[in-house]
Amino acid sequence: GRAALMAAKAAGVTRRLRTLLVGERDYVTIYGGEAVYADGSVVGRLRSCAYGFTVRRNIGYSYLPVGLGPGARVEVEVFGR
């Protein structure tokens, strides 16, 4: 209820939705839920991913810690790799 909303507001934003370019120019089937790593630790999971024909890359979305700003280097685990 209200108490939970007020606590979340007081804590501030801890994660932001970020756009990720996944892989090279090859199309890769990615379903979402794959782990996103920064410095060897899991920092998030892909929420969705699809191939962007204009940019010829896979484009994914993930909620990442605010400390990982635009341009931060992360890795996405795809099929265990």
N, CA and C atoms as an extended XYZ file, in Angstrom:
243
Properties=species:S:1:pos:R:3:atomname:S:1:resname:S:1:resid:I:1 pbc="F F F"
N         0.784       -1.159        0.000 N   GLY     1
C         0.000        0.000        0.000 CA  GLY     1
C         0.856        1.266        0.000 C   GLY     1
N         0.323        2.247        0.634 N   ARG     2
C         0.960        3.566        0.674 CA  ARG     2
C         2.335        3.517        1.330 C   ARG     2
N         2.468        2.758        2.411 N   ALA     3
C         3.755        2.684        3.117 CA  ALA     3
C         4.850        2.132        2.202 C   ALA     3
N         4.514        1.111        1.422 N   ALA     4
C         5.495        0.534        0.499 CA  ALA     4
C         5.892        1.539       -0.578 C   ALA     4
N         4.929        2.291       -1.094 N   LEU     5
C         5.235        3.309       -2.103 CA  LEU     5
C         6.114        4.414       -1.534 C   LEU     5
N         5.832        4.834       -0.320 N   MET     6
C         6.638        5.885        0.314 CA  MET     6
C         8.064        5.392        0.581 C   MET     6
N         8.207        4.124        0.980 N   ALA     7
C         9.537        3.553        1.214 CA  ALA     7
C        10.325        3.481       -0.089 C   ALA     7
N         9.672        3.084       -1.174 N   ALA     8
C        10.338        3.021       -2.477 CA  ALA     8
C        10.759        4.411       -2.938 C   ALA     8
N         9.910        5.393       -2.708 N   LYS     9
C        10.245        6.765       -3.088 CA  LYS     9
C        11.435        7.275       -2.282 C   LYS     9
N        11.468        6.972       -0.997 N   ALA    10
C        12.572        7.411       -0.137 CA  ALA    10
C        13.888        6.742       -0.523 C   ALA    10
N        13.824        5.484       -0.954 N   ALA    11
C        15.036        4.753       -1.338 CA  ALA    11
C        15.627        5.292       -2.634 C   ALA    11
N        14.800        5.853       -3.490 N   GLY    12
C        15.281        6.387       -4.758 CA  GLY    12
C        15.368        5.317       -5.835 C   GLY    12
N        15.695        5.753       -7.019 N   VAL    13
C        15.800        4.851       -8.164 CA  VAL    13
C        17.092        4.054       -8.049 C   VAL    13
N        16.993        2.729       -8.169 N   THR    14
C        18.187        1.886       -8.092 CA  THR    14
C        18.514        1.228       -9.424 C   THR    14
N        17.518        1.145      -10.335 N   ARG    15
C        17.728        0.499      -11.624 CA  ARG    15
C        17.074        1.347      -12.721 C   ARG    15
N        17.669        1.270      -13.916 N   ARG    16
C        17.110        1.986      -15.071 CA  ARG    16
C        17.037        1.026      -16.257 C   ARG    16
N        16.040        1.231      -17.090 N   LEU    17
C        15.912        0.443      -18.304 CA  LEU    17
C        16.970        0.911      -19.291 C   LEU    17
N        17.788       -0.020      -19.751 N   ARG    18
C        18.868        0.302      -20.694 CA  ARG    18
C        18.693       -0.502      -21.976 C   ARG    18
N        19.119        0.081      -23.064 N   THR    19
C        19.121       -0.585      -24.360 CA  THR    19
C        20.498       -1.187      -24.579 C   THR    19
N        20.541       -2.447      -24.985 N   LEU    20
C        21.812       -3.140      -25.194 CA  LEU    20
C        21.908       -3.628      -26.634 C   LEU    20
N        23.091       -3.524      -27.212 N   LEU    21
C        23.367       -4.163      -28.494 CA  LEU    21
C        23.997       -5.505      -28.165 C   LEU    21
N        23.355       -6.583      -28.613 N   VAL    22
C        23.770       -7.933      -28.232 CA  VAL    22
C        24.417       -8.623      -29.420 C   VAL    22
N        25.649       -9.092      -29.237 N   GLY    23
C        26.339       -9.838      -30.280 CA  GLY    23
C        26.861       -8.946      -31.389 C   GLY    23
N        27.295       -9.622      -32.436 N   GLU    24
C        27.811       -8.908      -33.604 CA  GLU    24
C        26.671       -8.722      -34.602 C   GLU    24
N        26.963       -8.775      -35.868 N   ARG    25
C        25.948       -8.521      -36.895 CA  ARG    25
C        25.082       -9.742      -37.212 C   ARG    25
N        25.421      -10.905      -36.676 N   ASP    26
C        24.634      -12.103      -36.945 CA  ASP    26
C        23.337      -12.094      -36.146 C   ASP    26
N        22.262      -12.578      -36.759 N   TYR    27
C        20.993      -12.726      -36.057 CA  TYR    27
C        21.131      -13.862      -35.054 C   TYR    27
N        20.723      -13.628      -33.830 N   VAL    28
C        20.742      -14.649      -32.791 CA  VAL    28
C        19.350      -14.700      -32.172 C   VAL    28
N        18.796      -15.903      -32.045 N   THR    29
C        17.496      -16.041      -31.397 CA  THR    29
C        17.684      -15.909      -29.896 C   THR    29
N        17.118      -14.874      -29.322 N   ILE    30
C        17.208      -14.614      -27.888 CA  ILE    30
C        15.782      -14.426      -27.387 C   ILE    30
N        15.437      -15.145      -26.334 N   TYR    31
C        14.056      -15.148      -25.859 CA  TYR    31
C        13.792      -14.192      -24.704 C   TYR    31
N        14.819      -13.710      -24.054 N   GLY    32
C        14.654      -12.889      -22.854 CA  GLY    32
C        14.900      -13.748      -21.625 C   GLY    32
N        15.318      -13.114      -20.552 N   GLY    33
C        15.640      -13.842      -19.331 CA  GLY    33
C        17.111      -14.195      -19.223 C   GLY    33
N        17.895      -13.945      -20.279 N   GLU    34
C        19.323      -14.249      -20.238 CA  GLU    34
C        20.025      -13.321      -19.249 C   GLU    34
N        21.052      -13.855      -18.591 N   ALA    35
C        21.794      -13.088      -17.588 CA  ALA    35
C        22.633      -11.999      -18.243 C   ALA    35
N        22.688      -10.843      -17.592 N   VAL    36
C        23.537       -9.727      -18.014 CA  VAL    36
C        24.616       -9.570      -16.946 C   VAL    36
N        25.882       -9.601      -17.371 N   TYR    37
C        27.020       -9.548      -16.459 CA  TYR    37
C        27.780       -8.234      -16.592 C   TYR    37
N        28.287       -7.754      -15.473 N   ALA    38
C        29.234       -6.635      -15.440 CA  ALA    38
C        30.310       -7.019      -14.440 C   ALA    38
N        31.551       -6.982      -14.863 N   ASP    39
C        32.683       -7.355      -14.011 CA  ASP    39
C        32.512       -8.743      -13.416 C   ASP    39
N        31.967       -9.684      -14.188 N   GLY    40
C        31.840      -11.066      -13.756 CA  GLY    40
C        30.657      -11.377      -12.858 C   GLY    40
N        29.849      -10.389      -12.518 N   SER    41
C        28.686      -10.605      -11.654 CA  SER    41
C        27.397      -10.346      -12.426 C   SER    41
N        26.365      -11.123      -12.122 N   VAL    42
C        25.062      -10.905      -12.744 CA  VAL    42
C        24.467       -9.617      -12.188 C   VAL    42
N        24.145       -8.689      -13.073 N   VAL    43
C        23.581       -7.399      -12.652 CA  VAL    43
C        22.151       -7.206      -13.148 C   VAL    43
N        21.677       -8.132      -13.977 N   GLY    44
C        20.324       -8.019      -14.495 CA  GLY    44
C        20.014       -9.163      -15.435 C   GLY    44
N        18.845       -9.102      -16.038 N   ARG    45
C        18.409      -10.091      -17.014 CA  ARG    45
C        17.769       -9.354      -18.186 C   ARG    45
N        17.937       -9.910      -19.379 N   LEU    46
C        17.273       -9.322      -20.542 CA  LEU    46
C        15.770       -9.439      -20.364 C   LEU    46
N        15.062       -8.384      -20.647 N   ARG    47
C        13.601       -8.407      -20.568 CA  ARG    47
C        13.017       -8.780      -21.918 C   ARG    47
N        13.627       -8.305      -22.973 N   SER    48
C        13.213       -8.674      -24.322 CA  SER    48
C        14.371       -8.383      -25.258 C   SER    48
N        14.319       -9.006      -26.428 N   CYS    49
C        15.391       -8.807      -27.405 CA  CYS    49
C        14.839       -9.149      -28.785 C   CYS    49
N        15.237       -8.378      -29.773 N   ALA    50
C        14.826       -8.629      -31.152 CA  ALA    50
C        15.899       -8.082      -32.081 C   ALA    50
N        15.881       -8.543      -33.306 N   TYR    51
C        16.857       -8.088      -34.286 CA  TYR    51
C        16.416       -6.749      -34.857 C   TYR    51
N        17.329       -5.778      -34.852 N   GLY    52
C        17.056       -4.462      -35.429 CA  GLY    52
C        17.600       -4.414      -36.846 C   GLY    52
N        16.739       -4.512      -37.818 N   PHE    53
C        17.188       -4.586      -39.206 CA  PHE    53
C        17.869       -3.306      -39.671 C   PHE    53
N        17.506       -2.168      -39.125 N   THR    54
C        18.138       -0.914      -39.517 CA  THR    54
C        19.581       -0.862      -39.047 C   THR    54
N        19.836       -1.287      -37.809 N   VAL    55
C        21.195       -1.247      -37.255 CA  VAL    55
C        21.928       -2.567      -37.451 C   VAL    55
N        21.211       -3.583      -37.949 N   ARG    56
C        21.783       -4.914      -38.203 CA  ARG    56
C        22.454       -5.500      -36.964 C   ARG    56
N        21.777       -5.354      -35.846 N   ARG    57
C        22.259       -5.906      -34.568 CA  ARG    57
C        21.053       -6.354      -33.761 C   ARG    57
N        21.289       -7.244      -32.806 N   ASN    58
C        20.252       -7.621      -31.852 CA  ASN    58
C        20.156       -6.517      -30.807 C   ASN    58
N        18.941       -6.068      -30.525 N   ILE    59
C        18.713       -5.001      -29.560 CA  ILE    59
C        17.946       -5.589      -28.383 C   ILE    59
N        18.513       -5.443      -27.188 N   GLY    60
C        17.868       -5.977      -25.996 CA  GLY    60
C        17.601       -4.882      -24.984 C   GLY    60
N        16.718       -5.183      -24.049 N   TYR    61
C        16.378       -4.259      -22.967 CA  TYR    61
C        16.576       -4.964      -21.639 C   TYR    61
N        17.177       -4.247      -20.698 N   SER    62
C        17.418       -4.803      -19.372 CA  SER    62
C        17.404       -3.685      -18.343 C   SER    62
N        16.871       -3.980      -17.166 N   TYR    63
C        16.956       -3.036      -16.052 CA  TYR    63
C        18.299       -3.261      -15.376 C   TYR    63
N        19.161       -2.246      -15.407 N   LEU    64
C        20.508       -2.351      -14.850 CA  LEU    64
C        20.684       -1.349      -13.723 C   LEU    64
N        21.628       -1.614      -12.811 N   PRO    65
C        21.888       -0.663      -11.724 CA  PRO    65
C        22.234        0.716      -12.282 C   PRO    65
N        21.819        1.772      -11.573 N   VAL    66
C        22.056        3.131      -12.057 CA  VAL    66
C        23.543        3.432      -12.190 C   VAL    66
N        24.394        2.720      -11.470 N   GLY    67
C        25.837        2.922      -11.566 CA  GLY    67
C        26.402        2.540      -12.923 C   GLY    67
N        25.674        1.719      -13.666 N   LEU    68
C        26.084        1.346      -15.022 CA  LEU    68
C        25.401        2.308      -15.986 C   LEU    68
N        26.064        3.379      -16.273 N   GLY    69
C        25.497        4.407      -17.132 CA  GLY    69
C        25.608        4.062      -18.599 C   GLY    69
N        25.152        4.962      -19.457 N   PRO    70
C        25.261        4.758      -20.901 CA  PRO    70
C        26.716        4.510      -21.304 C   PRO    70
N        26.908        3.532      -22.174 N   GLY    71
C        28.243        3.198      -22.641 CA  GLY    71
C        28.966        2.174      -21.787 C   GLY    71
N        28.376        1.776      -20.665 N   ALA    72
C        29.009        0.764      -19.808 CA  ALA    72
C        29.084       -0.560      -20.559 C   ALA    72
N        30.170       -1.272      -20.360 N   ARG    73
C        30.371       -2.549      -21.051 CA  ARG    73
C        29.787       -3.676      -20.202 C   ARG    73
N        28.862       -4.432      -20.776 N   VAL    74
C        28.276       -5.587      -20.112 CA  VAL    74
C        28.319       -6.766      -21.077 C   VAL    74
N        28.113       -7.965      -20.542 N   GLU    75
C        28.059       -9.172      -21.360 CA  GLU    75
C        26.726       -9.854      -21.128 C   GLU    75
N        26.189      -10.472      -22.180 N   VAL    76
C        24.931      -11.199      -22.086 CA  VAL    76
C        25.212      -12.667      -22.346 C   VAL    76
N        24.738      -13.522      -21.442 N   GLU    77
C        24.913      -14.962      -21.605 CA  GLU    77
C        23.842      -15.481      -22.560 C   GLU    77
N        24.278      -16.009      -23.702 N   VAL    78
C        23.358      -16.540      -24.699 CA  VAL    78
C        23.667      -18.014      -24.885 C   VAL    78
N        22.697      -18.863      -24.579 N   PHE    79
C        22.853      -20.314      -24.684 CA  PHE    79
C        24.086      -20.808      -23.935 C   PHE    79
N        24.294      -20.296      -22.726 N   GLY    80
C        25.392      -20.747      -21.871 CA  GLY    80
C        26.756      -20.197      -22.232 C   GLY    80
N        26.830      -19.271      -23.184 N   ARG    81
C        28.127      -18.694      -23.560 CA  ARG    81
C        28.138      -17.214      -23.279 C   ARG    81
